[in-house]
Amino acid sequence: MNFEKQLLAVYNHTSLAVKAEAPEFFNDEFPSMAGHYRKILLLNVINEFPAQLIECPDTRRRYEEAIAQEREEAWIFEACIADSGVPQLFAQNRNATFELRCVPAKEFAEAIEMPQAKRDYLKRYFG
């Protein structure tokens, strides 16, 4: 996972402290987003496809084990961020709540707006 860079970028572009202390960091193309949002949600989208689509039993078993491990590591990381003090930094310097949430790609796709044709296309990945 490369969330550290993403987290730092989100923080830098939404932090009132960074905006005040490093105004040269922002420009017309990349303006500060400080003060624009009251809640920031960073999603770790886990791409899974139905294991039953895998014909070879051994490959299916290994895939299921790998997905289970990925989920466990994602949830551990989510808990680490929640307990790390990062959400408090956002509350203090950004005046916003911050949350990291792990979601399956299917759930993410169902939650966002998109044309029906694209939604139909994505169904092939979710079984």
C-alpha positions in Angstrom: 0.0 0.0 0.0 1.2 3.5 -0.8 -1.2 5.4 1.5 1.5 7.3 3.2 2.0 9.5 0.1 -1.7 9.8 -0.6 -2.4 10.7 3.1 0.4 13.3 3.0 -1.0 14.8 -0.2 -4.5 15.0 1.1 -3.3 16.6 4.3 -1.1 19.1 2.6 -3.8 20.2 0.2 -6.5 20.5 2.9 -4.5 21.8 5.9 -5.0 25.3 7.1 -1.5 25.2 8.7 0.2 24.2 5.5 -1.7 26.9 3.6 -0.5 29.5 6.1 3.0 28.3 6.4 3.8 27.4 2.8 1.7 29.4 0.4 4.2 28.9 -2.4 3.1 25.2 -2.3 -0.1 26.2 -4.1 -0.8 27.9 -7.4 -3.7 28.4 -9.8 -3.4 24.9 -11.2 -3.2 23.3 -7.7 -4.9 25.5 -5.2 -5.3 24.8 -1.6 -8.5 23.0 -0.6 -8.2 24.1 3.0 -11.5 25.0 4.5 -13.5 23.5 1.6 -14.5 20.2 3.2 -15.8 19.2 6.6 -15.2 15.5 6.2 -12.4 13.7 4.3 -12.8 10.0 3.5 -9.8 8.1 2.0 -10.9 4.8 0.5 -8.7 1.7 0.2 -10.6 0.0 -2.7 -9.9 -3.8 -2.7 -10.4 -5.3 -6.1 -11.9 -8.8 -5.9 -13.7 -11.0 -8.3 -15.8 -14.0 -7.4 -13.6 -17.0 -6.5 -16.1 -19.4 -8.1 -15.0 -18.1 -11.5 -11.6 -19.8 -11.0 -11.9 -23.4 -12.3 -8.7 -24.9 -10.9 -9.4 -25.8 -7.2 -5.8 -25.2 -6.1 -5.7 -21.8 -7.8 -9.1 -20.9 -6.3 -7.9 -21.9 -2.8 -4.7 -19.8 -3.2 -6.7 -16.8 -4.5 -9.2 -17.0 -1.6 -6.2 -17.2 0.9 -4.6 -14.1 -0.8 -7.8 -12.1 -0.7 -8.4 -13.1 3.0 -4.8 -11.9 3.8 -5.3 -8.7 1.8 -8.5 -7.9 3.7 -6.9 -8.6 7.1 -3.9 -6.4 6.3 -6.3 -3.6 5.0 -8.3 -3.7 8.2 -5.2 -3.7 10.3 -3.9 -0.6 8.4 -7.3 1.0 8.8 -7.1 0.5 12.6 -3.5 1.8 12.7 -4.5 5.0 11.0 -7.5 5.5 13.3 -5.2 5.1 16.3 -2.2 7.0 14.9 -3.2 10.6 15.6 -3.7 11.4 12.0 -7.4 12.0 12.4 -6.6 14.4 15.2 -4.2 16.3 13.0 -7.0 16.8 10.5 -9.3 18.0 13.2 -6.7 20.5 14.6 -5.2 21.8 11.4 -7.9 21.2 8.9 -11.1 21.6 10.9 -12.4 18.4 9.3 -12.9 14.8 10.3 -10.8 12.2 8.6 -11.4 8.6 8.0 -9.7 5.8 6.1 -12.1 3.0 5.1 -11.5 -0.2 3.2 -14.2 -1.2 0.8 -14.5 -3.9 -1.9 -14.5 -2.5 -5.5 -18.0 -3.8 -6.1 -19.3 -1.7 -3.1 -17.3 1.3 -4.3 -18.7 1.0 -7.8 -22.3 0.8 -6.5 -21.8 3.9 -4.4 -20.5 6.3 -7.2 -22.5 8.0 -9.9 -21.7 6.8 -13.4 -23.5 6.2 -16.7 -25.5 3.0 -16.9 -23.4 1.7 -19.8 -20.2 1.9 -17.6 -22.0 0.3 -14.7 -23.1 -2.6 -16.9 -19.5 -2.9 -18.2 -18.1 -3.1 -14.7 -20.5 -5.9 -13.7 -18.3 -8.4 -15.6 -15.6 -7.8 -12.9 -17.9 -8.5 -10.0 -19.7 -11.7 -11.2 
